[in-house]
């Protein structure tokens, strides 16, 4: 993914190609399909598959950084996007999370590393990196592969969150790993 609705890739002969799309939406939709095709062509998904949709700007996020994100989550069904099981895109409240705190599923912890403010990424997460054999009652069946479109709206770097003693501000997230923690140490700025 490149700025101004471009995508660049190379083929089997290592020849570079660039595609310019008519709109941001067309570029994003194409990138989503590339990620789904990568997933469908791999024999077994044993780690998180990430595809940038929009690059964003600024520094890439690392463990300890706090984020506010908008997301939509689908079940991966019939080799593509299935039923939406969770989203906050049309809600007033963004999801607040601190990377590395263990309060969200492992696939998010890994898949969001390096994202930048304003960036969007598609994550395809195998069951072992999501909810595994237990699933989530009435929403995510056991052993489900999940797909998330995640957009980072705000970033607070860990070094900005430190207290006077150098320790990070404490988190008050829900105890269960979930993409929807209740709150964290975000200030209102």
N, C-alpha and C positions, 0 to 999 in steps of 0.2 A: 504494500500500500504506500502510495506517494501523495504529496500534497496536490491540490487542484484536480481531484478526481482521476488520478493516474494510478495504474497498477503496473508493476514491473515483475517479470519472472524470467527464468531461463529454462530451456528445454533439455532433453536428454543429451544433446550435443553441446551443452553449455552455451548456446546462443541466446543472447539477451533479447527480450521482447518487452514492449511497453504498450499498454492499452489506455486510451483516454476515453472516459465515459461522459455521456451528455449531462449527467447530474450526479450529485453526491449519493442519492438513493440508488441509482443504477450501479455505482461503484461498490457500495455497501452490500447490495443484494448479490452481486457477482462474488465478492469475497466470502460471503456466507456460504454460497454454493461450492466454492473451492474447498472450504473447510469440511463441509458435509461429504464431498467427494473423497477427500483425504481419509476421512473416517471410514467410509464404505469400502475403500480400497486396501485398508490395513487389515491383516489377518486377525489381529486381536488388539483391542484398545487397552493398553495397560498403564497409560499415564494420560494426563490432561492434554488435549489437542487445542492449541490456541491459534486464532487467526485475527490479526488486527483488522478492524474495519475502518477506523479513523485513528490517526496517530496521536493527536493532541499536541500539547506543547509543554515545555518545562522539563523538569527532571523526572526520570522514571522512579516509581515508588518502590520502596524496599520494606522488609520486615520492620515493624515498629511504627510505620507511618499510618496516620488515620485518614480515612477516606469517606466521602459521601458519594453514593452511587445510585444510579437508576438502572434497573435490570428487568428482564423478562426471562422466565425459565420455562422450557418445554421438555416434555418427555421425548426421547429419541425413539421414534416408532416408524416401522416400515421404511427404513433407510433414510429418514428425513425428520423434519420438525413435526412432532405430533401435537398432542394437547398441551396448551399452556396450563401449568400448575401453580405458577406464582408470578406476580409482577407488581412493581410499584410505579410504573411509568406514568399512569394517569392518576396517581395519588399525590397529595400535597407533600408527603414526607419522603425524603430520601433515606436510604439505608446507610447507617453509620457503622463503620467497622474499623478495627485496628488490625492490620496485617501482622500475622505471627502470634496473635493472641489465642488462637485455637477456638474462637467463638463461632467461626463459620466452617463450612465443610472444607476438607483438605484440598479439593479441586479449585476452590476459590483462592485459598492461600497461595497455591502454586501458580495458578493461571493468571492472577492479576499482577504478579511481580513485573516491574518494568513499565507498567502502564503510566500514562501521563495525564495531567488534567485536560479534560475535553476529549480524551481518547475513548474509543469504543473497541471492544474485542468480543469475538465469539469464542466461547469455551465449550468443548464437548468433553464431558466428565464421565469416566467409567464408574460403575457402581462402587468399587472399592475406594474411590476417592470422593464418593458422595454419601449416600445413605445406606449402601450395602444391602445385606439380606433383610434388614428390618424395615427399610422404606420409611414412609411417613404416612400415618393413618389417613385414609380417604383422599390422599393427594398424590403420593409417589409409591407405585407398587415396588415390592421387593426386587432387588437386583436390576434397577433401572439405570440406564445411561441417560444423563441429563445434558441439556444444551442451554447455555445462558448467553444472552446478549447483554453485556455489562458496559455502562458508560460512567466514567469517573467525572463527577461534577465538581468536587472540591477535594483538595489535598492539604493535609497538615503534616509536614515532615516531622519525624520523631524528635529531631533536635529542637524544633520549635515547641514541642509539647512537654519538654523536661521541666521539672520543678527545680527549686533552688538547690536541692541536694543532688541534682543530676539524675534522679530516678524519673521514669515516665509517670505521667498522670495515671492514676488507677482507672480501671475499666469497670463498668457496672453492667456488663452484658448478661444475657440469660445464660444459665449453666449448660444448656443443651446445644451442641453444635448445630447450627441452623443458618440459612442465609438471612434470617430475620432476627438479629439481636434487638433487644429493647432500647438500649442507649449506650453511649460510651462517654469518654471525657472530652467531648467536643466543646469548645467555647462558642459563644454566639457571634463571633466576629465574621 
